[in-house]
């Protein structure tokens, strides 16, 4: 259960919370006992608290997760009720007398207290690398009839890559009311931006304002201010529109004016490249016809909390897939996570990892990014060296039942091997991770939000007489000969922009898309995620690298399909 104690209570008419009563010494005694039983000592370290973005004041409030005692005599509902009573008493100092030793609430309610860790975001040629193009031509493995959830910063549904009308990956009738926003959003009040969270429309299906709440959730979930989730989603599904598809490519060049200056000699330029029609046909997601559910957990800066991810996974397990015989979501992509700290908890046993395992056991495939912390510095006697780092798999990639994905080169994985930044195993408790690797370097996919704005701001100035790709005028409204071209009120076409990005966040959706394509033609494996994992790991192609770098090897969709 997530504790919202960081949000001060507001009474009606905006009046502040009542002043607390004088603190009872017995409350101090219970608080001390509760702390010793449930709070990990690492929380006393100021450096840890700063790294996890917790409050610095000794008595300050902050975001935490409370793990309740499943052996409570009243079950989880009883443990929750007792904990809330205890928390209220400790907050207002209402305990009037010391409880009897055999009735201490702290012995029965809370098993552990965890920091609510901050999480962060971690095509054309890469599709061929995993043989998804061959699988489509040979088996029509397109992901049709399969739905994948993207737990990320939202997905920009206005991008033409995701289709039009009822063929739209996110607006299809089967998914259009399933999108949710679990992360922090901002409410505008005058000149103020007030952080808030949306109320759930799923607690009571009969609530009167449910349609309005669903629409509000969809508004936030189908926009992407950061741009990470849209890029991830474009790798899984969709295809370039018939209109101009513009790739904003970053190129490293040498500045001849600073050739002798190591700092300024190398510079980055972003150039526009309008994709030719033939190449445009090859610019598509791994499972081009797969449908998506956007579950937003990251804000406009690509930041969120692990509790937001847990709520999103619970929503899939308890609400969308409440009938295990009829799964509405077949898989989940988690290109978010945080660094695992072995001093905090047993590896793979964090609340987020446990929720991932529960979701897999309910019949849903969960694909996670391994993390981008596989490279760093070590201090030797002679010097400080920059090297690859073992034991760097991030949570939730440490979850036993998840398919944890490392990164490799987009078109020459056998030559270049595992990407230097890709987090490496083994896990903190000695298990083999990552499970598999997929392309994650300079992957081309949909541009949105801040990533698109940044790329546009860095565009190389066009040559004389040339215009930017978004400055070509078209007629009023949509082009009747080309319905994928849409126009704004100025009559300027909305181009489909694509950008490159790098990381295991880009590798994971290659695996998600491949599994969606697989399930669309091998439907007997729907609801059998552990069998799916076994098939894909056994069919992976070894790259000849250390097993804790590459796992079982490179994703191979054709071999997975043919193995059954």
C-alpha positions as CSV (number, residue, x, y, z in Angstrom):
1,X,0.0,0.0,0.0
2,X,1.3,3.5,-0.8
3,X,1.4,6.1,2.0
4,X,0.4,9.5,0.8
5,X,1.7,11.2,4.0
6,X,3.7,13.6,1.9
7,X,0.5,15.4,0.9
8,X,-0.7,17.6,3.8
9,X,-4.4,17.2,4.5
10,X,-6.7,20.1,3.4
11,X,-10.0,20.6,5.1
12,X,-13.1,22.1,3.3
13,X,-12.8,25.7,2.2
14,X,-9.0,25.2,2.0
15,X,-8.5,25.5,5.8
16,X,-5.3,24.1,7.1
17,X,-5.1,20.8,9.0
18,X,-5.9,21.3,12.8
19,X,-2.9,21.9,15.0
20,X,-1.7,18.6,16.6
21,X,-2.3,18.0,20.2
22,X,0.5,17.8,22.7
23,X,2.7,14.8,22.1
24,X,2.1,11.9,24.4
25,X,5.3,10.2,25.7
26,X,3.7,6.8,25.0
27,X,3.4,7.8,21.3
28,X,7.2,8.5,21.3
29,X,7.8,5.0,22.7
30,X,5.6,3.3,20.1
31,X,7.1,5.4,17.3
32,X,10.6,4.3,18.4
33,X,9.6,0.7,18.5
34,X,7.9,0.9,15.1
35,X,11.0,2.5,13.6
36,X,13.3,-0.2,15.0
37,X,11.1,-3.0,13.6
38,X,10.2,-1.7,10.1
39,X,12.6,1.1,9.0
40,X,15.9,0.1,7.3
41,X,18.9,1.8,8.7
42,X,20.0,3.1,5.3
43,X,17.3,5.7,5.7
44,X,19.3,7.4,8.4
45,X,22.1,8.2,5.9
46,X,21.6,11.8,4.6
47,X,23.4,10.9,1.3
48,X,20.9,8.2,0.7
49,X,17.9,10.4,1.5
50,X,19.2,13.0,-0.9
51,X,19.8,10.4,-3.7
52,X,16.2,9.1,-3.3
53,X,14.7,12.6,-3.2
54,X,13.3,12.2,0.4
55,X,12.8,14.9,2.9
56,X,15.9,16.1,4.8
57,X,14.2,17.2,8.0
58,X,14.2,14.6,10.8
59,X,10.5,14.9,11.3
60,X,9.6,15.8,7.7
61,X,7.1,13.9,5.6
62,X,8.0,12.0,2.5
63,X,7.0,9.4,0.0
64,X,7.2,5.8,1.3
65,X,5.7,2.4,0.6
66,X,4.4,0.3,3.6
67,X,4.5,-3.4,3.2
68,X,1.7,-4.8,5.3
69,X,1.9,-8.1,7.3
70,X,0.0,-10.8,5.3
71,X,-0.2,-12.9,8.5
72,X,-2.3,-10.4,10.3
73,X,-5.2,-12.0,12.1
74,X,-7.6,-9.9,10.1
75,X,-5.8,-10.4,6.8
76,X,-4.7,-7.5,4.6
77,X,-7.8,-5.4,5.2
78,X,-7.3,-5.8,9.0
79,X,-3.6,-4.9,8.7
80,X,-4.5,-1.8,6.7
81,X,-7.1,-0.7,9.1
82,X,-4.8,-1.2,12.1
83,X,-2.0,0.6,10.4
84,X,-4.1,3.6,9.5
85,X,-5.3,3.8,13.2
86,X,-1.7,3.6,14.4
87,X,-0.5,6.2,11.9
88,X,-3.3,8.6,12.9
89,X,-2.5,8.1,16.6
90,X,1.1,8.8,16.1
91,X,0.5,11.8,14.0
92,X,-1.7,13.6,16.5
93,X,-0.3,12.0,19.7
94,X,-3.7,10.6,20.6
95,X,-2.5,7.5,22.4
96,X,-3.7,8.1,25.9
97,X,-2.0,5.1,27.6
98,X,0.6,2.5,26.8
99,X,-1.0,-0.6,25.1
100,X,-0.7,-4.0,26.5
101,X,2.5,-5.8,25.3
102,X,0.5,-8.4,23.4
103,X,-1.6,-5.9,21.6
104,X,1.1,-3.6,20.1
105,X,-0.2,-2.7,16.6
106,X,3.3,-2.4,15.2
107,X,3.9,-6.1,15.8
108,X,1.0,-7.1,13.6
109,X,0.5,-4.5,10.9
110,X,3.6,-3.3,9.0
111,X,6.2,-5.8,7.9
112,X,8.6,-3.3,6.3
113,X,8.9,0.4,5.3
114,X,10.5,1.2,1.9
115,X,11.4,4.5,0.3
116,X,9.2,5.2,-2.7
117,X,12.2,5.2,-5.1
118,X,12.3,7.7,-7.9
119,X,12.1,6.0,-11.3
120,X,13.3,7.5,-14.6
121,X,13.3,6.7,-18.2
122,X,15.9,4.6,-19.2
123,X,13.8,1.2,-35.9
124,X,14.1,0.5,-39.6
125,X,17.5,-1.3,-39.5
126,X,17.0,-2.8,-36.0
127,X,13.7,-4.5,-37.1
128,X,15.7,-6.5,-39.6
129,X,18.4,-7.3,-37.0
130,X,15.8,-9.3,-34.9
131,X,14.2,-10.7,-38.1
132,X,10.9,-9.1,-37.5
133,X,10.6,-8.2,-41.2
134,X,11.2,-11.8,-42.2
135,X,8.6,-13.0,-39.7
136,X,6.0,-10.5,-41.2
137,X,6.7,-11.6,-44.8
138,X,6.8,-15.3,-43.9
139,X,4.1,-15.7,-41.3
140,X,2.2,-12.4,-41.3
141,X,3.3,-11.9,-37.7
142,X,2.0,-8.4,-37.3
143,X,0.7,-8.3,-33.7
144,X,-2.9,-8.2,-34.9
145,X,-5.3,-8.9,-32.0
146,X,-2.7,-8.4,-29.3
147,X,-2.7,-5.5,-26.8
148,X,0.4,-4.3,-25.1
149,X,0.6,-1.8,-22.2
150,X,3.3,0.9,-22.2
151,X,4.1,2.1,-18.7
152,X,6.0,5.3,-19.3
153,X,5.7,9.0,-19.8
154,X,2.6,8.7,-21.9
155,X,2.2,8.2,-25.7
156,X,1.5,11.1,-28.1
157,X,-1.6,9.7,-29.9
158,X,-1.5,12.5,-32.4
159,X,1.6,11.2,-34.1
160,X,0.7,9.8,-37.5
161,X,2.8,6.7,-36.9
162,X,0.0,5.2,-34.8
163,X,-2.6,5.2,-37.6
164,X,-5.9,6.8,-38.3
165,X,-9.5,6.3,-37.3
166,X,-10.5,2.8,-36.1
167,X,-7.1,1.4,-37.2
168,X,-5.4,3.6,-34.6
169,X,-3.2,1.7,-32.2
170,X,-4.3,3.8,-29.2
171,X,-7.8,5.0,-30.2
172,X,-9.2,1.6,-31.4
173,X,-12.6,1.0,-29.7
174,X,-11.1,-2.0,-27.8
175,X,-8.6,0.2,-26.0
176,X,-9.7,3.8,-26.2
177,X,-11.2,3.9,-22.6
178,X,-8.4,1.9,-20.9
179,X,-5.7,4.6,-20.8
180,X,-4.8,5.9,-17.4
181,X,-2.5,8.4,-15.8
182,X,-0.9,7.4,-12.5
183,X,1.9,9.9,-12.4
184,X,2.0,13.5,-11.2
185,X,0.3,16.1,-13.3
186,X,0.0,19.9,-12.9
187,X,-3.2,21.9,-12.4
188,X,-3.0,25.5,-13.6
189,X,-4.3,28.1,-11.1
190,X,-3.5,31.6,-12.3
191,X,0.2,31.8,-12.7
192,X,0.8,28.7,-10.5
193,X,1.3,25.1,-11.6
194,X,0.0,23.0,-8.7
195,X,1.1,19.3,-8.7
196,X,-1.8,16.9,-8.3
197,X,-2.9,13.3,-9.1
198,X,-6.1,12.3,-10.9
199,X,-8.8,10.5,-9.0
200,X,-9.4,6.9,-10.1
201,X,-12.4,6.2,-12.3
202,X,-12.3,2.5,-11.5
203,X,-13.2,2.3,-7.8
204,X,-16.9,2.6,-8.5
205,X,-18.0,1.7,-12.1
206,X,-21.4,3.4,-11.3
207,X,-20.0,6.8,-10.3
208,X,-21.8,9.6,-12.1
209,X,-18.7,11.5,-13.3
210,X,-16.8,8.4,-14.5
211,X,-16.9,9.3,-18.2
212,X,-15.4,12.7,-17.4
213,X,-12.7,11.1,-15.3
214,X,-11.9,8.5,-18.0
215,X,-11.6,11.3,-20.6
216,X,-9.3,13.3,-18.3
217,X,-7.1,10.2,-17.8
218,X,-7.0,9.6,-21.5
219,X,-6.0,13.3,-22.1
220,X,-2.9,13.0,-20.0
221,X,-2.0,9.4,-20.9
222,X,-2.3,10.2,-24.7
223,X,0.1,13.2,-24.5
224,X,3.8,12.9,-23.9
225,X,5.5,16.1,-22.6
226,X,8.8,14.3,-22.1
227,X,8.9,12.2,-25.3
228,X,10.2,8.9,-24.0
229,X,7.0,6.8,-24.0
230,X,6.2,7.8,-27.6
231,X,9.6,6.7,-28.8
232,X,9.2,3.4,-26.9
233,X,5.7,2.9,-28.3
234,X,6.8,3.5,-31.9
235,X,9.3,0.7,-31.6
236,X,6.6,-1.7,-30.6
237,X,3.9,-0.9,-33.2
238,X,2.7,1.4,-35.9
239,X,4.2,2.4,-39.3
240,X,5.3,5.6,-41.1
241,X,2.5,7.5,-42.7
242,X,2.1,8.0,-46.4
243,X,2.9,11.7,-45.9
244,X,6.5,12.9,-45.4
245,X,8.3,11.1,-42.6
246,X,11.1,13.3,-41.4
247,X,14.0,11.9,-39.4
248,X,16.0,14.3,-37.3
249,X,19.4,12.7,-37.2
250,X,22.2,13.8,-34.9
251,X,25.7,13.7,-36.6
252,X,29.1,14.2,-35.0
253,X,31.3,16.5,-37.0
254,X,34.7,18.1,-36.6
255,X,34.8,21.9,-36.3
256,X,37.9,22.9,-38.3
257,X,38.0,26.2,-36.5
258,X,38.8,24.4,-33.2
259,X,40.7,21.4,-34.5
260,X,43.4,21.7,-31.8
261,X,40.9,22.0,-29.0
262,X,39.8,18.6,-27.6
263,X,36.7,20.2,-25.9
264,X,35.3,22.0,-29.0
265,X,36.7,20.1,-31.9
266,X,33.8,17.6,-31.9
267,X,30.3,19.0,-32.3
268,X,26.9,17.6,-32.8
269,X,24.5,18.7,-35.5
270,X,20.9,17.7,-36.1
271,X,20.0,17.4,-39.8
272,X,16.6,16.7,-41.4
273,X,16.2,13.7,-43.7
274,X,12.9,13.3,-45.5
275,X,12.5,9.5,-45.9
276,X,12.0,8.3,-49.5
277,X,8.8,6.3,-50.2
278,X,10.5,3.0,-50.4
279,X,12.4,3.5,-47.2
280,X,9.2,4.8,-45.6
281,X,7.6,1.4,-46.1
282,X,10.4,-0.2,-44.0
283,X,9.9,2.3,-41.1
284,X,7.6,0.5,-38.8
285,X,7.3,-1.0,-35.4
286,X,8.2,-4.6,-34.7
287,X,4.5,-5.6,-34.4
288,X,3.0,-3.0,-36.7
289,X,-0.7,-3.9,-36.0
290,X,-0.4,-4.4,-32.2
291,X,-2.7,-2.1,-30.1
292,X,-1.5,-0.2,-27.1
293,X,-2.7,0.9,-23.7
294,X,-0.9,4.0,-22.4
295,X,-0.3,4.0,-18.6
296,X,1.5,7.2,-17.7
297,X,3.7,7.1,-14.7
298,X,6.4,9.7,-15.5
299,X,6.0,13.5,-15.5
300,X,7.2,16.1,-18.0
301,X,10.8,15.7,-16.8
302,X,10.8,11.9,-17.1
303,X,10.5,11.4,-13.4
304,X,8.1,9.4,-11.2
305,X,7.8,7.1,-8.2
306,X,7.9,3.3,-8.0
307,X,4.5,3.4,-6.3
308,X,3.1,4.9,-9.5
309,X,4.4,1.9,-11.5
310,X,3.0,-0.5,-8.9
311,X,-0.4,1.2,-9.2
312,X,-0.3,0.8,-13.0
313,X,0.6,-2.9,-12.8
314,X,-2.2,-3.5,-10.2
315,X,-4.6,-1.8,-12.6
316,X,-3.7,-4.3,-15.3
317,X,-4.0,-7.3,-13.0
318,X,-7.0,-6.3,-10.9
319,X,-9.1,-4.2,-13.3
320,X,-8.3,-4.8,-17.0
321,X,-7.6,-8.6,-16.6
322,X,-10.0,-9.3,-13.8
323,X,-11.2,-12.2,-15.9
324,X,-8.1,-14.4,-16.5
325,X,-9.9,-16.3,-19.3
326,X,-10.2,-13.1,-21.3
327,X,-7.1,-11.0,-21.1
328,X,-7.5,-7.5,-22.4
329,X,-3.8,-6.8,-21.9
330,X,-1.4,-9.5,-23.0
331,X,1.9,-7.9,-22.1
332,X,3.6,-4.9,-20.5
333,X,6.7,-2.9,-21.5
334,X,8.7,-1.3,-18.6
335,X,11.4,1.0,-19.9
336,X,11.6,2.7,-16.5
337,X,13.4,1.7,-13.3
338,X,15.9,2.7,-10.6
339,X,19.3,1.4,-9.5
340,X,19.2,-1.6,-7.1
341,X,20.7,-1.0,-3.7
342,X,21.8,-4.3,-2.1
343,X,21.8,-2.8,1.4
344,X,18.1,-1.9,1.2
345,X,16.4,-5.3,0.5
346,X,17.0,-8.7,-1.0
347,X,17.6,-8.7,-4.7
348,X,14.4,-9.2,-6.7
349,X,12.2,-8.8,-3.5
350,X,11.4,-5.1,-3.7
351,X,7.7,-4.1,-3.8
352,X,8.0,-3.3,-7.5
353,X,9.7,-6.7,-8.3
354,X,7.1,-8.5,-6.3
355,X,4.3,-6.8,-8.3
356,X,6.0,-7.7,-11.6
357,X,6.1,-11.4,-10.5
358,X,2.4,-11.3,-9.5
359,X,1.5,-9.9,-12.8
360,X,3.4,-12.6,-14.7
361,X,1.8,-15.3,-12.6
362,X,-1.6,-13.9,-13.6
363,X,-0.8,-14.5,-17.3
364,X,0.8,-11.3,-18.6
365,X,4.2,-11.1,-20.2
366,X,6.4,-8.4,-18.6
367,X,9.4,-7.0,-20.4
368,X,11.8,-4.7,-18.6
369,X,14.9,-2.7,-19.5
370,X,18.1,-3.9,-17.7
371,X,19.3,-0.3,-17.1
372,X,22.0,2.0,-18.4
373,X,24.4,1.7,-15.4
374,X,26.8,-0.8,-16.8
375,X,29.7,1.6,-17.3
376,X,31.5,3.6,-14.6
377,X,34.8,4.4,-12.9
378,X,36.8,2.3,-10.5
379,X,39.8,3.5,-8.6
380,X,43.0,1.4,-8.8
381,X,46.3,1.9,-7.1
382,X,47.8,3.5,-10.2
383,X,44.8,5.4,-11.7
384,X,41.1,5.9,-12.0
385,X,39.8,3.7,-14.8
386,X,36.5,3.7,-16.8
387,X,35.2,0.1,-17.1
388,X,32.2,-2.0,-17.5
389,X,30.5,-2.8,-14.2
390,X,29.0,-6.1,-13.1
391,X,26.0,-6.5,-10.7
392,X,24.3,-3.4,-12.1
393,X,20.9,-4.7,-13.2
394,X,18.2,-2.2,-12.2
395,X,14.8,-2.8,-10.6
396,X,12.4,-4.0,-11.8
397,X,14.8,-5.9,-14.1
398,X,15.8,-8.0,-11.0
399,X,12.3,-9.6,-10.9
400,X,12.7,-13.3,-11.4
401,X,9.8,-13.7,-13.9
402,X,10.4,-10.6,-15.9
403,X,12.2,-10.8,-19.3
404,X,15.1,-8.4,-18.7
405,X,16.6,-6.9,-21.8
406,X,20.1,-5.6,-22.4
407,X,21.2,-3.5,-25.4
408,X,23.4,-4.2,-28.5
409,X,24.2,-2.5,-31.8
410,X,21.2,-1.9,-34.1
411,X,22.6,-3.6,-37.2
412,X,26.0,-5.2,-36.3
413,X,25.5,-7.0,-32.9
414,X,27.9,-9.8,-33.7
415,X,30.6,-7.3,-34.5
416,X,30.2,-4.9,-31.6
417,X,28.6,-7.1,-29.0
418,X,26.8,-5.8,-25.9
419,X,26.5,-2.0,-25.6
420,X,29.0,-0.5,-23.1
421,X,26.3,1.2,-21.1
422,X,24.0,-1.8,-20.8
423,X,23.6,-3.0,-17.2
424,X,25.3,-6.3,-16.6
425,X,24.7,-9.3,-14.3
426,X,24.7,-11.3,-12.3
427,X,21.9,-10.1,-10.0
428,X,22.8,-9.2,-6.4
429,X,21.8,-12.8,-5.4
430,X,23.7,-14.5,-8.2
431,X,21.0,-15.1,-10.8
432,X,21.6,-14.8,-14.6
433,X,20.4,-11.4,-15.9
434,X,19.9,-9.9,-18.4
435,X,17.9,-12.6,-20.0
436,X,18.3,-11.4,-23.6
437,X,19.7,-8.5,-25.7
438,X,18.1,-6.5,-28.5
439,X,19.1,-3.4,-30.5
440,X,19.4,-0.3,-28.3
441,X,21.8,2.0,-30.0
442,X,20.7,5.0,-32.1
443,X,17.2,3.6,-32.6
444,X,14.9,5.6,-34.9
445,X,11.4,6.0,-33.6
446,X,8.6,8.6,-33.0
447,X,9.5,12.1,-31.8
448,X,7.3,13.9,-29.3
449,X,7.5,16.4,-26.4
450,X,10.8,17.7,-25.1
451,X,12.8,15.3,-27.2
452,X,11.2,16.6,-30.4
453,X,11.6,20.3,-29.2
454,X,15.3,19.7,-28.5
455,X,15.9,18.1,-31.9
456,X,14.1,20.9,-33.7
457,X,16.0,23.5,-31.8
458,X,19.3,21.9,-32.8
459,X,18.5,21.7,-36.5
460,X,21.3,22.6,-38.9
461,X,20.5,25.8,-40.8
462,X,19.1,24.8,-44.2
463,X,21.0,25.8,-47.3
464,X,20.0,28.9,-49.3
465,X,16.6,28.4,-51.0
466,X,15.8,25.3,-49.0
467,X,13.0,25.0,-46.5
468,X,12.6,23.0,-43.4
469,X,10.4,19.9,-43.8
470,X,7.7,21.5,-41.7
471,X,7.5,24.6,-43.9
472,X,6.0,23.1,-47.0
473,X,2.5,24.6,-47.4
474,X,-0.5,22.4,-48.3
475,X,-4.1,23.1,-48.9
476,X,-6.7,24.0,-46.3
477,X,-7.6,21.0,-44.1
478,X,-6.5,17.4,-44.9
479,X,-5.2,16.3,-48.3
480,X,-8.0,14.3,-49.9
481,X,-5.5,12.4,-52.0
482,X,-3.4,11.5,-49.0
483,X,-5.5,11.1,-45.7
484,X,-2.4,10.7,-43.6
485,X,-1.4,14.3,-44.2
486,X,-3.2,16.5,-41.7
487,X,-3.1,20.3,-41.6
488,X,-3.3,22.9,-38.8
489,X,-5.2,26.1,-39.1
490,X,-2.4,27.7,-41.0
491,X,-2.6,25.1,-43.7
492,X,0.9,23.8,-42.7
493,X,1.2,20.0,-42.8
494,X,1.9,18.2,-39.5
495,X,4.9,16.0,-40.5
496,X,5.6,12.7,-38.8
497,X,8.9,13.4,-37.0
498,X,11.3,10.7,-35.9
499,X,14.5,10.9,-33.8
500,X,17.2,8.6,-32.7
501,X,17.6,7.5,-29.1
502,X,19.9,5.1,-27.2
503,X,19.5,2.9,-24.2
504,X,18.1,-0.3,-22.9
505,X,14.8,1.6,-22.9
506,X,14.9,1.2,-26.7
507,X,16.0,-2.5,-26.5
508,X,13.1,-3.6,-24.3
509,X,10.3,-2.6,-26.8
510,X,12.0,-4.6,-29.5
511,X,11.3,-7.7,-27.3
512,X,7.8,-6.5,-26.5
513,X,7.0,-6.1,-30.1
514,X,8.5,-9.4,-31.1
515,X,6.5,-11.3,-28.4
516,X,3.3,-9.4,-29.6
517,X,4.0,-10.6,-33.1
518,X,4.7,-14.1,-31.9
519,X,1.4,-14.3,-29.9
520,X,-0.6,-13.0,-32.9
521,X,0.1,-16.2,-34.8
522,X,0.8,-18.6,-31.9
523,X,-2.3,-17.7,-29.9
524,X,-2.2,-20.9,-27.8
525,X,0.6,-19.2,-25.8
526,X,-1.5,-16.3,-24.8
527,X,-1.7,-16.3,-20.9
528,X,1.4,-18.5,-20.7
529,X,4.1,-15.9,-20.1
530,X,6.7,-18.3,-18.6
531,X,6.4,-20.6,-21.6
532,X,6.8,-17.6,-23.9
533,X,9.9,-16.5,-21.9
534,X,11.4,-20.0,-22.2
535,X,10.8,-20.1,-26.0
536,X,12.5,-16.7,-26.6
537,X,15.5,-17.4,-24.4
538,X,16.1,-20.9,-25.9
539,X,15.8,-19.4,-29.5
540,X,18.1,-16.4,-28.8
541,X,21.4,-16.3,-30.9
542,X,24.6,-16.2,-28.8
543,X,26.9,-13.3,-29.6
544,X,29.9,-15.1,-28.2
545,X,30.1,-12.7,-25.2
546,X,30.2,-13.3,-21.4
547,X,26.8,-14.7,-20.3
548,X,26.3,-11.9,-17.7
549,X,26.7,-9.4,-20.5
550,X,24.4,-11.0,-23.2
551,X,22.2,-13.3,-21.2
552,X,21.0,-16.0,-23.6
553,X,21.9,-13.9,-26.6
554,X,20.3,-11.8,-29.4
555,X,16.5,-11.8,-29.9
556,X,15.5,-13.9,-32.9
557,X,11.8,-13.7,-33.8
558,X,12.0,-16.1,-36.7
559,X,13.7,-18.8,-34.7
560,X,11.2,-18.4,-31.9
561,X,8.2,-18.8,-34.2
562,X,9.8,-21.8,-36.0
563,X,10.7,-23.5,-32.7
564,X,7.0,-24.3,-32.1
